Every structure is written in structure tokens, then in C-alpha cells.
Amino acid sequence: MTIPSLRAQAAMHLAIFLFGGVAVLAQALPQNPLMLVFWRSLFAALSVAALLRWQGQPLWQSATPRRWLSGVLLAVHWLLFFAALKAAPLAYGLLGFASFPLFVAALEPYFFNERRHGRDALAAVAVVAGMVLMVWPDSATGQFDSSALLGLLLGIGAGGSFALLIMLNRANSRDLSAIRLTFLQNAGAAACLLPLVLLDHSPATPSWAAWGGVVLLGVVLTALPQSLLMFSLQSLSTRFVSLMSTLEPVYGIALAWAWLGQRPTAQMLAGAGVILAATTVVTLWHSPHV
């Protein structure tokens, strides 16, 4: 393995680990999902804008309506994801989101006129079975956890919107660098959320105690891992990076256990194993050269 490849893989794993930390920090911060997404988008956009200016690249060139639309879709994705994190223990939202490869496999043929694969339906059934296992009433108490179901459903919504964003990015990135697209998306997300923030009755400005966490969320856990992933994609295939991204919920669940004391149950781990196995298999099916 070459030195550039080793560096790319190190950057990729660090980025995925940092993305896994987003869930833990988002649940720990007091702001509601709207405020978290707004400030995350704003700080990420400002960070990437500073980098683009340092590189002498234009900010607003090629800011087409379709690329602004991707910013709106990014905002929707993050709102659903953060709402899932606030509704239930992190594992439910993270593993609901982990279903996104199935959405990509199901929708890509319709968007890009590609061949459909019937075996994707089998993987979808396995994912649904894993999710049912996760929210099935506890065998000891027989109680059904409605918050777990809500977190899982919101996570699935986040996964579906992320799949749409991936496909829109595939079309948008043909004549635009990834870093400029990242800026336009984050700026678009912040811009579309600003009217809602102004109408919201909760404090739009974080408390001084929460400022550090909000900056950490926007810069260290958003702009930095996005840049690391872009660096890794210069040497690694998109398919391989997508496959390794299934580690994000694993990192997130481990961090939630260590930091927030959210110890997963055996039933939750069993369901998680089924979901991660199915999404990994789907990624491999669609990756002839990983």
C-alpha cells in the first residue's frame, strides 16, 4: 500500500469518526434541531468560504438554482437527522439513517436510467427485519417504546433525504469542485433556514456555554470531515468510501456509550447487526471494484 493511499485511508477513517461524533454532540447541546442545523450550516459555510478565499477560488460562481436546491435538501436531511437524535437514544436515529444505501440502490436506476436489481429488495426486507427487532417490545417488560420508533422513523427519513442529496450531488459535481459545492450547499441550507429561525420563539443565539459546542459542531465536526473526505476521494474510490461509511453508526453508538452512558441492549445490537450487514452487502453488490 502506497503512502498516499495510507494517508487517504487515515483521512477517511478520521472523517467518519468525526461524523459519528456529530450525533453525540447534537444530543448533548440544548438547542432544538432548527437552531442546531442553522448554526452548523452557517459555521460550516464560513469555514469553507475562508478556505476558498485563501485558495483564490470564487465563491458564488456556478451558483445555479439546482445547486441551491441541494442546500435546501441538505437542510431537510439535517433537520430530520437531528430530530431523530433528540427523540430517542442515538442508536435508533443512527441506524435508521444507515439505511440510505438501500434508498440509493432503489432510486438511482430511475434517476440515471441504470439497471435495476431485484436482489436489492431482499436487502430491504432484511433491513426492515432488523429495524423491527430493534423496536420490538422488551421481552422482560413487554413495553413498547414509542420514542424509539419515532427516532427510527425520523432516521429513515434522514437516510432517504440523504440518498436524494447524493444523487443530486452526482449531477451537480460534474463541472464543479467538491469544496465549492460544499460551500454552496451549506450556504444554501443556512439561507433557507434563516426565515424559520427568525420566526422561532426559542433563543436564536446560543448561550455562551453552548457557543463552543456549536462552533465545534460546525467547524470540527462538519467542515473538517467534509474536507478530509474530499482529500480521501482523490486516492480512494467512491464505492470504497461509501462502504466504509457504514462505520459511522458504529462510531456514534460507541461514543454515546462512552460519553452519554447509552449502553445498547442485546436486542438493539442484534437489530443493528442485521441492518449494517444488509447495507454493507448492498454496497458490495453495487461495487464491482471496491
Phi and psi restraints in degrees (value plus and minus 20) as a CYANA .aco file:
   2 THR   PHI     -96.7   -56.7
   2 THR   PSI     141.6   181.6
   3 ILE   PHI     -80.8   -40.8
   3 ILE   PSI     -65.7   -25.7
   4 PRO   PHI     -78.7   -38.7
   4 PRO   PSI     -57.4   -17.4
   5 SER   PHI     -87.2   -47.2
   5 SER   PSI     -60.5   -20.5
   6 LEU   PHI     -82.4   -42.4
   6 LEU   PSI     -62.2   -22.2
   7 ARG   PHI     -84.5   -44.5
   7 ARG   PSI     -60.9   -20.9
   8 ALA   PHI     -84.0   -44.0
   8 ALA   PSI     -61.8   -21.8
   9 GLN   PHI     -88.1   -48.1
   9 GLN   PSI     -57.9   -17.9
  10 ALA   PHI     -83.1   -43.1
  10 ALA   PSI     -62.7   -22.7
  11 ALA   PHI     -83.3   -43.3
  11 ALA   PSI     -61.1   -21.1
  12 MET   PHI     -82.7   -42.7
  12 MET   PSI     -68.1   -28.1
  13 HIS   PHI     -87.0   -47.0
  13 HIS   PSI     -56.7   -16.7
  14 LEU   PHI     -84.5   -44.5
  14 LEU   PSI     -61.1   -21.1
  15 ALA   PHI     -82.4   -42.4
  15 ALA   PSI     -64.9   -24.9
  16 ILE   PHI     -85.4   -45.4
  16 ILE   PSI     -59.0   -19.0
  17 PHE   PHI     -82.8   -42.8
  17 PHE   PSI     -63.0   -23.0
  18 LEU   PHI     -85.1   -45.1
  18 LEU   PSI     -60.0   -20.0
  19 PHE   PHI     -82.6   -42.6
  19 PHE   PSI     -55.3   -15.3
  20 GLY   PHI     -83.9   -43.9
  20 GLY   PSI     -50.2   -10.2
  21 GLY   PHI     -93.6   -53.6
  21 GLY   PSI     -37.3     2.7
  22 VAL   PHI     -77.6   -37.6
  22 VAL   PSI     -64.6   -24.6
  23 ALA   PHI     -82.0   -42.0
  23 ALA   PSI     -62.4   -22.4
  24 VAL   PHI     -85.6   -45.6
  24 VAL   PSI     -66.4   -26.4
  25 LEU   PHI     -87.0   -47.0
  25 LEU   PSI     -60.2   -20.2
  26 ALA   PHI     -81.9   -41.9
  26 ALA   PSI     -58.6   -18.6
  27 GLN   PHI     -92.8   -52.8
  27 GLN   PSI     -49.2    -9.2
  28 ALA   PHI     -97.7   -57.7
  28 ALA   PSI     -49.4    -9.4
  29 LEU   PHI     -93.9   -53.9
  29 LEU   PSI     127.1   167.1
  30 PRO   PHI     -99.4   -59.4
  30 PRO   PSI     -36.4     3.6
  31 GLN   PHI     -86.9   -46.9
  31 GLN   PSI     132.6   172.6
  32 ASN   PHI     -95.6   -55.6
  32 ASN   PSI     147.3   187.3
  33 PRO   PHI     -75.7   -35.7
  33 PRO   PSI     -58.6   -18.6
  34 LEU   PHI     -79.8   -39.8
  34 LEU   PSI     -68.5   -28.5
  35 MET   PHI     -86.9   -46.9
  35 MET   PSI     -59.1   -19.1
  36 LEU   PHI     -82.8   -42.8
  36 LEU   PSI     -64.6   -24.6
  37 VAL   PHI     -87.6   -47.6
  37 VAL   PSI     -60.9   -20.9
  38 PHE   PHI     -80.8   -40.8
  38 PHE   PSI     -71.5   -31.5
  39 TRP   PHI     -89.1   -49.1
  39 TRP   PSI     -55.1   -15.1
  40 ARG   PHI     -81.8   -41.8
  40 ARG   PSI     -66.6   -26.6
  41 SER   PHI     -83.7   -43.7
  41 SER   PSI     -63.6   -23.6
  42 LEU   PHI     -84.0   -44.0
  42 LEU   PSI     -69.1   -29.1
  43 PHE   PHI     -87.3   -47.3
  43 PHE   PSI     -56.0   -16.0
  44 ALA   PHI     -85.2   -45.2
  44 ALA   PSI     -62.9   -22.9
  45 ALA   PHI     -82.9   -42.9
  45 ALA   PSI     -63.2   -23.2
  46 LEU   PHI     -83.9   -43.9
  46 LEU   PSI     -59.0   -19.0
  47 SER   PHI     -84.9   -44.9
  47 SER   PSI     -66.5   -26.5
  48 VAL   PHI     -89.1   -49.1
  48 VAL   PSI     -55.4   -15.4
  49 ALA   PHI     -81.4   -41.4
  49 ALA   PSI     -61.4   -21.4
  50 ALA   PHI     -81.9   -41.9
  50 ALA   PSI     -60.6   -20.6
  51 LEU   PHI     -85.7   -45.7
  51 LEU   PSI     -62.1   -22.1
  52 LEU   PHI     -84.2   -44.2
  52 LEU   PSI     -61.0   -21.0
  53 ARG   PHI     -84.0   -44.0
  53 ARG   PSI     -60.3   -20.3
  54 TRP   PHI     -82.8   -42.8
  54 TRP   PSI     -54.7   -14.7
  55 GLN   PHI    -104.0   -64.0
  55 GLN   PSI     -25.0    15.0
  56 GLY   PHI      56.3    96.3
  56 GLY   PSI       1.7    41.7
  57 GLN   PHI    -114.1   -74.1
  57 GLN   PSI     128.8   168.8
  58 PRO   PHI     -91.6   -51.6
  58 PRO   PSI     133.0   173.0
  59 LEU   PHI    -112.6   -72.6
  59 LEU   PSI     -67.2   -27.2
  60 TRP   PHI    -122.6   -82.6
  60 TRP   PSI     -23.5    16.5
  61 GLN   PHI     -83.4   -43.4
  61 GLN   PSI     121.3   161.3
  62 SER   PHI      47.2    87.2
  62 SER   PSI       4.7    44.7
  63 ALA   PHI    -103.2   -63.2
  63 ALA   PSI      53.5    93.5
  64 THR   PHI     -99.2   -59.2
  64 THR   PSI     141.1   181.1
  65 PRO   PHI     -75.5   -35.5
  65 PRO   PSI     -56.8   -16.8
  66 ARG   PHI     -84.7   -44.7
  66 ARG   PSI     -54.4   -14.4
  67 ARG   PHI     -96.0   -56.0
  67 ARG   PSI     -53.1   -13.1
  68 TRP   PHI     -86.0   -46.0
  68 TRP   PSI     -56.0   -16.0
  69 LEU   PHI     -80.3   -40.3
  69 LEU   PSI     -56.3   -16.3
  70 SER   PHI     -84.1   -44.1
  70 SER   PSI     -50.4   -10.4
  71 GLY   PHI     -87.1   -47.1
  71 GLY   PSI     -60.3   -20.3
  72 VAL   PHI     -82.4   -42.4
  72 VAL   PSI     -62.8   -22.8
  73 LEU   PHI     -85.9   -45.9
  73 LEU   PSI     -56.7   -16.7
  74 LEU   PHI     -81.8   -41.8
  74 LEU   PSI     -61.7   -21.7
  75 ALA   PHI     -82.6   -42.6
  75 ALA   PSI     -63.3   -23.3
  76 VAL   PHI     -81.7   -41.7
  76 VAL   PSI     -64.6   -24.6
  77 HIS   PHI     -79.0   -39.0
  77 HIS   PSI     -68.7   -28.7
  78 TRP   PHI     -87.1   -47.1
  78 TRP   PSI     -56.4   -16.4
  79 LEU   PHI     -81.6   -41.6
  79 LEU   PSI     -65.6   -25.6
  80 LEU   PHI     -84.4   -44.4
  80 LEU   PSI     -61.8   -21.8
  81 PHE   PHI     -84.8   -44.8
  81 PHE   PSI     -67.2   -27.2
  82 PHE   PHI     -88.9   -48.9
  82 PHE   PSI     -54.1   -14.1
  83 ALA   PHI     -83.4   -43.4
  83 ALA   PSI     -58.2   -18.2
  84 ALA   PHI     -83.2   -43.2
  84 ALA   PSI     -59.6   -19.6
  85 LEU   PHI     -88.2   -48.2
  85 LEU   PSI     -51.9   -11.9
  86 LYS   PHI    -100.8   -60.8
  86 LYS   PSI     -41.4    -1.4
  87 ALA   PHI    -103.5   -63.5
  87 ALA   PSI     -47.0    -7.0
  88 ALA   PHI    -176.1  -136.1
  88 ALA   PSI     152.2   192.2
  89 PRO   PHI     -71.8   -31.8
  89 PRO   PSI     128.0   168.0
  90 LEU   PHI     -75.8   -35.8
  90 LEU   PSI     -53.9   -13.9
  91 ALA   PHI     -77.7   -37.7
  91 ALA   PSI     -56.0   -16.0
  92 TYR   PHI     -88.0   -48.0
  92 TYR   PSI     -68.1   -28.1
  93 GLY   PHI     -85.1   -45.1
  93 GLY   PSI     -61.1   -21.1
  94 LEU   PHI     -83.7   -43.7
  94 LEU   PSI     -62.6   -22.6
  95 LEU   PHI     -99.1   -59.1
  95 LEU   PSI     -47.4    -7.4
  96 GLY   PHI     -83.7   -43.7
  96 GLY   PSI     -63.9   -23.9
  97 PHE   PHI     -83.7   -43.7
  97 PHE   PSI     -52.8   -12.8
  98 ALA   PHI     -84.1   -44.1
  98 ALA   PSI     -28.2    11.8
  99 SER   PHI     -98.0   -58.0
  99 SER   PSI     -21.3    18.7
 100 PHE   PHI     -78.8   -38.8
 100 PHE   PSI     -51.9   -11.9
 101 PRO   PHI     -79.8   -39.8
 101 PRO   PSI     -50.4   -10.4
 102 LEU   PHI     -87.5   -47.5
 102 LEU   PSI     -60.7   -20.7
 103 PHE   PHI     -83.3   -43.3
 103 PHE   PSI     -61.7   -21.7
 104 VAL   PHI     -81.5   -41.5
 104 VAL   PSI     -67.1   -27.1
 105 ALA   PHI     -82.4   -42.4
 105 ALA   PSI     -55.5   -15.5
 106 ALA   PHI     -97.8   -57.8
 106 ALA   PSI     -54.2   -14.2
 107 LEU   PHI    -115.9   -75.9
 107 LEU   PSI     -49.1    -9.1
 108 GLU   PHI     -75.0   -35.0
 108 GLU   PSI     -63.0   -23.0
 109 PRO   PHI     -78.2   -38.2
 109 PRO   PSI     -52.5   -12.5
 110 TYR   PHI     -98.5   -58.5
 110 TYR   PSI     -52.4   -12.4
 111 PHE   PHI    -101.0   -61.0
 111 PHE   PSI     -53.8   -13.8
 112 PHE   PHI    -141.9  -101.9
 112 PHE   PSI      -4.5    35.5
 113 ASN   PHI      33.8    73.8
 113 ASN   PSI      29.1    69.1
 114 GLU   PHI    -127.7   -87.7
 114 GLU   PSI     147.8   187.8
 115 ARG   PHI     -89.0   -49.0
 115 ARG   PSI     118.4   158.4
 116 ARG   PHI    -112.4   -72.4
 116 ARG   PSI     129.4   169.4
 117 HIS   PHI    -140.7  -100.7
 117 HIS   PSI      98.6   138.6
 118 GLY   PHI     -84.5   -44.5
 118 GLY   PSI     -46.5    -6.5
 119 ARG   PHI     -89.1   -49.1
 119 ARG   PSI     -37.3     2.7
 120 ASP   PHI     -81.0   -41.0
 120 ASP   PSI     -50.2   -10.2
 121 ALA   PHI     -84.9   -44.9
 121 ALA   PSI     -54.8   -14.8
 122 LEU   PHI     -84.9   -44.9
 122 LEU   PSI     -61.3   -21.3
 123 ALA   PHI     -84.9   -44.9
 123 ALA   PSI     -56.9   -16.9
 124 ALA   PHI     -82.7   -42.7
 124 ALA   PSI     -61.1   -21.1
 125 VAL   PHI     -82.3   -42.3
 125 VAL   PSI     -61.1   -21.1
 126 ALA   PHI     -84.1   -44.1
 126 ALA   PSI     -60.7   -20.7
 127 VAL   PHI     -84.1   -44.1
 127 VAL   PSI     -64.2   -24.2
 128 VAL   PHI     -80.5   -40.5
 128 VAL   PSI     -61.6   -21.6
 129 ALA   PHI     -81.9   -41.9
 129 ALA   PSI     -61.6   -21.6
 130 GLY   PHI     -83.5   -43.5
 130 GLY   PSI     -58.4   -18.4
 131 MET   PHI     -89.5   -49.5
 131 MET   PSI     -59.8   -19.8
 132 VAL   PHI     -81.4   -41.4
 132 VAL   PSI     -61.2   -21.2
 133 LEU   PHI     -81.8   -41.8
 133 LEU   PSI     -57.5   -17.5
 134 MET   PHI     -86.0   -46.0
 134 MET   PSI     -57.6   -17.6
 135 VAL   PHI    -122.0   -82.0
 135 VAL   PSI     -15.8    24.2
 136 TRP   PHI     -82.3   -42.3
 136 TRP   PSI     121.9   161.9
 137 PRO   PHI     -71.4   -31.4
 137 PRO   PSI     118.6   158.6
 138 ASP   PHI     -78.1   -38.1
 138 ASP   PSI     111.9   151.9
 139 SER   PHI     -85.1   -45.1
 139 SER   PSI     -47.9    -7.9
 140 ALA   PHI     -99.2   -59.2
 140 ALA   PSI     -62.6   -22.6
 141 THR   PHI    -122.2   -82.2
 141 THR   PSI     -43.3    -3.3
 142 GLY   PHI      52.0    92.0
 142 GLY   PSI      -8.1    31.9
 143 GLN   PHI    -111.6   -71.6
 143 GLN   PSI     121.6   161.6
 144 PHE   PHI    -117.2   -77.2
 144 PHE   PSI     109.3   149.3
 145 ASP   PHI    -115.5   -75.5
 145 ASP   PSI      79.7   119.7
 146 SER   PHI     -87.1   -47.1
 146 SER   PSI     -51.4   -11.4
 147 SER   PHI     -86.7   -46.7
 147 SER   PSI     -54.7   -14.7
 148 ALA   PHI     -83.9   -43.9
 148 ALA   PSI     -62.4   -22.4
 149 LEU   PHI     -83.8   -43.8
 149 LEU   PSI     -62.4   -22.4
 150 LEU   PHI     -82.3   -42.3
 150 LEU   PSI     -65.5   -25.5
 151 GLY   PHI     -80.8   -40.8
 151 GLY   PSI     -59.9   -19.9
 152 LEU   PHI     -86.3   -46.3
 152 LEU   PSI     -64.6   -24.6
 153 LEU   PHI     -85.1   -45.1
 153 LEU   PSI     -61.8   -21.8
 154 LEU   PHI     -84.3   -44.3
 154 LEU   PSI     -57.5   -17.5
 155 GLY   PHI     -83.6   -43.6
 155 GLY   PSI     -58.9   -18.9
 156 ILE   PHI     -83.8   -43.8
 156 ILE   PSI     -61.8   -21.8
 157 GLY   PHI     -80.3   -40.3
 157 GLY   PSI     -59.1   -19.1
 158 ALA   PHI     -84.3   -44.3
 158 ALA   PSI     -58.7   -18.7
 159 GLY   PHI     -86.0   -46.0
 159 GLY   PSI     -61.8   -21.8
 160 GLY   PHI     -84.2   -44.2
 160 GLY   PSI     -63.5   -23.5
 161 SER   PHI     -87.8   -47.8
 161 SER   PSI     -53.1   -13.1
 162 PHE   PHI     -87.4   -47.4
 162 PHE   PSI     -57.3   -17.3
 163 ALA   PHI     -82.5   -42.5
 163 ALA   PSI     -62.5   -22.5
 164 LEU   PHI     -82.0   -42.0
 164 LEU   PSI     -59.3   -19.3
 165 LEU   PHI     -84.6   -44.6
 165 LEU   PSI     -60.4   -20.4
 166 ILE   PHI     -79.7   -39.7
 166 ILE   PSI     -64.8   -24.8
 167 MET   PHI     -89.0   -49.0
 167 MET   PSI     -56.9   -16.9
 168 LEU   PHI     -86.4   -46.4
 168 LEU   PSI     -58.1   -18.1
 169 ASN   PHI     -84.8   -44.8
 169 ASN   PSI     -54.6   -14.6
 170 ARG   PHI     -80.7   -40.7
 170 ARG   PSI     -58.8   -18.8
 171 ALA   PHI     -97.3   -57.3
 171 ALA   PSI     -56.2   -16.2
 172 ASN   PHI     -93.8   -53.8
 172 ASN   PSI     -48.8    -8.8
 173 SER   PHI    -107.5   -67.5
 173 SER   PSI     -15.4    24.6
 174 ARG   PHI     -87.1   -47.1
 174 ARG   PSI     -51.7   -11.7
 175 ASP   PHI    -151.3  -111.3
 175 ASP   PSI       7.7    47.7
 176 LEU   PHI    -165.8  -125.8
 176 LEU   PSI     116.2   156.2
 177 SER   PHI     -85.8   -45.8
 177 SER   PSI     133.2   173.2
 178 ALA   PHI     -82.7   -42.7
 178 ALA   PSI     -57.3   -17.3
 179 ILE   PHI     -90.2   -50.2
 179 ILE   PSI     -56.4   -16.4
 180 ARG   PHI     -90.5   -50.5
 180 ARG   PSI     -57.2   -17.2
 181 LEU   PHI     -84.3   -44.3
 181 LEU   PSI     -58.0   -18.0
 182 THR   PHI     -80.6   -40.6
 182 THR   PSI     -63.1   -23.1
 183 PHE   PHI     -82.1   -42.1
 183 PHE   PSI     -68.3   -28.3
 184 LEU   PHI     -82.3   -42.3
 184 LEU   PSI     -58.5   -18.5
 185 GLN   PHI     -86.7   -46.7
 185 GLN   PSI     -67.1   -27.1
 186 ASN   PHI     -86.7   -46.7
 186 ASN   PSI     -60.2   -20.2
 187 ALA   PHI     -84.5   -44.5
 187 ALA   PSI     -61.4   -21.4
 188 GLY   PHI     -84.5   -44.5
 188 GLY   PSI     -59.0   -19.0
 189 ALA   PHI     -83.6   -43.6
 189 ALA   PSI     -65.7   -25.7
 190 ALA   PHI     -84.3   -44.3
 190 ALA   PSI     -60.6   -20.6
 191 ALA   PHI     -85.5   -45.5
 191 ALA   PSI     -62.9   -22.9
 192 CYS   PHI     -92.1   -52.1
 192 CYS   PSI     -43.8    -3.8
 193 LEU   PHI    -107.3   -67.3
 193 LEU   PSI     -37.4     2.6
 194 LEU   PHI     -76.4   -36.4
 194 LEU   PSI     -65.7   -25.7
 195 PRO   PHI     -79.3   -39.3
 195 PRO   PSI     -58.4   -18.4
 196 LEU   PHI     -87.6   -47.6
 196 LEU   PSI     -57.3   -17.3
 197 VAL   PHI     -83.5   -43.5
 197 VAL   PSI     -61.0   -21.0
 198 LEU   PHI     -87.4   -47.4
 198 LEU   PSI     -48.4    -8.4
 199 LEU   PHI    -106.9   -66.9
 199 LEU   PSI     -34.7     5.3
 200 ASP   PHI     -93.7   -53.7
 200 ASP   PSI     121.6   161.6
 201 HIS   PHI    -105.7   -65.7
 201 HIS   PSI     -35.0     5.0
 202 SER   PHI     -97.4   -57.4
 202 SER   PSI     138.5   178.5
 203 PRO   PHI     -79.1   -39.1
 203 PRO   PSI     103.8   143.8
 204 ALA   PHI     -93.0   -53.0
 204 ALA   PSI     -47.3    -7.3
 205 THR   PHI    -117.9   -77.9
 205 THR   PSI     106.3   146.3
 206 PRO   PHI     -82.2   -42.2
 206 PRO   PSI     134.3   174.3
 207 SER   PHI     -85.7   -45.7
 207 SER   PSI     142.4   182.4
 208 TRP   PHI     -79.5   -39.5
 208 TRP   PSI     -53.5   -13.5
 209 ALA   PHI     -87.5   -47.5
 209 ALA   PSI     -48.3    -8.3
 210 ALA   PHI    -113.9   -73.9
 210 ALA   PSI     -31.3     8.7
 211 TRP   PHI     -76.7   -36.7
 211 TRP   PSI     -64.8   -24.8
 212 GLY   PHI     -79.2   -39.2
 212 GLY   PSI     -62.1   -22.1
 213 GLY   PHI     -86.1   -46.1
 213 GLY   PSI     -58.2   -18.2
 214 VAL   PHI     -87.6   -47.6
 214 VAL   PSI     -63.2   -23.2
 215 VAL   PHI     -83.6   -43.6
 215 VAL   PSI     -62.3   -22.3
 216 LEU   PHI     -79.0   -39.0
 216 LEU   PSI     -61.9   -21.9
 217 LEU   PHI     -83.9   -43.9
 217 LEU   PSI     -63.7   -23.7
 218 GLY   PHI     -98.6   -58.6
 218 GLY   PSI     -55.1   -15.1
 219 VAL   PHI    -117.9   -77.9
 219 VAL   PSI     -79.8   -39.8
 220 VAL   PHI     -94.7   -54.7
 220 VAL   PSI     -55.7   -15.7
 221 LEU   PHI    -122.7   -82.7
 221 LEU   PSI     -15.2    24.8
 222 THR   PHI    -150.0  -110.0
 222 THR   PSI     -87.2   -47.2
 223 ALA   PHI     -83.0   -43.0
 223 ALA   PSI     -63.3   -23.3
 224 LEU   PHI     -84.3   -44.3
 224 LEU   PSI     -72.1   -32.1
 225 PRO   PHI     -84.9   -44.9
 225 PRO   PSI     -52.7   -12.7
 226 GLN   PHI     -81.6   -41.6
 226 GLN   PSI     -62.0   -22.0
 227 SER   PHI     -86.5   -46.5
 227 SER   PSI     -59.7   -19.7
 228 LEU   PHI     -84.0   -44.0
 228 LEU   PSI     -60.0   -20.0
 229 LEU   PHI     -85.1   -45.1
 229 LEU   PSI     -60.4   -20.4
 230 MET   PHI     -81.2   -41.2
 230 MET   PSI     -60.6   -20.6
 231 PHE   PHI     -83.4   -43.4
 231 PHE   PSI     -63.3   -23.3
 232 SER   PHI     -85.7   -45.7
 232 SER   PSI     -53.0   -13.0
 233 LEU   PHI     -91.6   -51.6
 233 LEU   PSI     -30.5     9.5
 234 GLN   PHI     -91.4   -51.4
 234 GLN   PSI     -42.2    -2.2
 235 SER   PHI    -141.8  -101.8
 235 SER   PSI     -39.4     0.6
 236 LEU   PHI    -133.8   -93.8
 236 LEU   PSI     132.5   172.5
 237 SER   PHI     -94.0   -54.0
 237 SER   PSI     131.8   171.8
 238 THR   PHI     -81.0   -41.0
 238 THR   PSI     -58.1   -18.1
 239 ARG   PHI     -82.7   -42.7
 239 ARG   PSI     -63.1   -23.1
 240 PHE   PHI     -85.0   -45.0
 240 PHE   PSI     -62.8   -22.8
 241 VAL   PHI     -83.7   -43.7
 241 VAL   PSI     -59.8   -19.8
 242 SER   PHI     -82.5   -42.5
 242 SER   PSI     -60.3   -20.3
 243 LEU   PHI     -83.3   -43.3
 243 LEU   PSI     -65.5   -25.5
 244 MET   PHI     -88.4   -48.4
 244 MET   PSI     -41.9    -1.9
 245 SER   PHI     -86.3   -46.3
 245 SER   PSI     -35.5     4.5
 246 THR   PHI     -86.3   -46.3
 246 THR   PSI     -31.1     8.9
 247 LEU   PHI     -96.3   -56.3
 247 LEU   PSI     -34.6     5.4
 248 GLU   PHI     -76.9   -36.9
 248 GLU   PSI     -69.9   -29.9
 249 PRO   PHI     -84.5   -44.5
 249 PRO   PSI     -49.5    -9.5
 250 VAL   PHI     -84.0   -44.0
 250 VAL   PSI     -68.0   -28.0
 251 TYR   PHI     -81.4   -41.4
 251 TYR   PSI     -63.0   -23.0
 252 GLY   PHI     -83.0   -43.0
 252 GLY   PSI     -64.0   -24.0
 253 ILE   PHI     -85.5   -45.5
 253 ILE   PSI     -60.7   -20.7
 254 ALA   PHI     -84.0   -44.0
 254 ALA   PSI     -61.7   -21.7
 255 LEU   PHI     -87.3   -47.3
 255 LEU   PSI     -58.4   -18.4
 256 ALA   PHI     -85.0   -45.0
 256 ALA   PSI     -56.1   -16.1
 257 TRP   PHI     -86.2   -46.2
 257 TRP   PSI     -65.2   -25.2
 258 ALA   PHI     -93.6   -53.6
 258 ALA   PSI     -58.6   -18.6
 259 TRP   PHI    -115.9   -75.9
 259 TRP   PSI     -63.9   -23.9
 260 LEU   PHI    -121.6   -81.6
 260 LEU   PSI     -24.4    15.6
 261 GLY   PHI      51.2    91.2
 261 GLY   PSI       2.6    42.6
 262 GLN   PHI    -108.5   -68.5
 262 GLN   PSI      64.2   104.2
 263 ARG   PHI     -98.0   -58.0
 263 ARG   PSI     103.2   143.2
 264 PRO   PHI     -91.4   -51.4
 264 PRO   PSI     123.5   163.5
 265 THR   PHI    -100.1   -60.1
 265 THR   PSI     146.2   186.2
 266 ALA   PHI     -82.4   -42.4
 266 ALA   PSI     -58.4   -18.4
 267 GLN   PHI     -84.7   -44.7
 267 GLN   PSI     -61.1   -21.1
 268 MET   PHI     -84.4   -44.4
 268 MET   PSI     -62.6   -22.6
 269 LEU   PHI     -85.7   -45.7
 269 LEU   PSI     -56.7   -16.7
 270 ALA   PHI     -84.0   -44.0
 270 ALA   PSI     -66.7   -26.7
 271 GLY   PHI     -82.5   -42.5
 271 GLY   PSI     -60.4   -20.4
 272 ALA   PHI     -81.9   -41.9
 272 ALA   PSI     -60.3   -20.3
 273 GLY   PHI     -81.9   -41.9
 273 GLY   PSI     -61.6   -21.6
 274 VAL   PHI     -83.8   -43.8
 274 VAL   PSI     -65.0   -25.0
 275 ILE   PHI     -83.4   -43.4
 275 ILE   PSI     -68.6   -28.6
 276 LEU   PHI     -86.4   -46.4
 276 LEU   PSI     -56.5   -16.5
 277 ALA   PHI     -84.4   -44.4
 277 ALA   PSI     -64.1   -24.1
 278 ALA   PHI     -85.5   -45.5
 278 ALA   PSI     -64.4   -24.4
 279 THR   PHI     -88.6   -48.6
 279 THR   PSI     -52.6   -12.6
 280 THR   PHI     -86.3   -46.3
 280 THR   PSI     -62.8   -22.8
 281 VAL   PHI     -82.8   -42.8
 281 VAL   PSI     -62.2   -22.2
 282 VAL   PHI     -79.9   -39.9
 282 VAL   PSI     -64.1   -24.1
 283 THR   PHI     -82.4   -42.4
 283 THR   PSI     -60.3   -20.3
 284 LEU   PHI     -87.1   -47.1
 284 LEU   PSI     -59.1   -19.1
 285 TRP   PHI     -78.3   -38.3
 285 TRP   PSI     -56.6   -16.6
 286 HIS   PHI    -117.2   -77.2
 286 HIS   PSI      -5.0    35.0
 287 SER   PHI    -146.4  -106.4
 287 SER   PSI      64.4   104.4
 288 PRO   PHI     -83.6   -43.6
 288 PRO   PSI     -46.7    -6.7
 289 HIS   PHI    -154.7  -114.7
 289 HIS   PSI      64.6   104.6
